[in-house]
Amino acid sequence: MWKTKRDPSFNKGSMILADGLILATDGAKSLFLIEPDPSEFRPLASNEVLVVKDPGDDRLAKTFPNQNWAPMALADGKLLIRDQSRLMCIKVAE
């Protein structure tokens, strides 16, 4: 229903609907919380959650830099998200 004009680009990221809000990744390093609205793109929050702190220590991250194409999972307020070399658990609700 809406377009982001590639900023942010949701090229290969995944999305899930939880409690009436969309959790979406951009296929790289950012996670977005979006209010569904057919009239416009309404981001509520975003954060870079899949950042490689020291690429020199992570050989796989050099090969697949910031690619998170896998589906996310949400259970009990915890979001499971992964990139090409790590699986992370992020608390998203109390």
C-alpha angles and dihedrals in degrees: 000000000000137000129217093203087234093298098128099014114212090189100142104357127117132239135203132182116230127170091344094308131100122236108199137174124209093222089255125058108314132093119200133198108209133186107223108239123154092207098060148350107274113186112186098184142347138188138180100243102161101056119146103228096197114011089189089070097047114065094178092052089058090054095045105023113199099332115154108166097144121108116261125232128211126198131158093350093308122116120208112207130164142187128194094292110020144046116210133191114209124189106227102166140031 
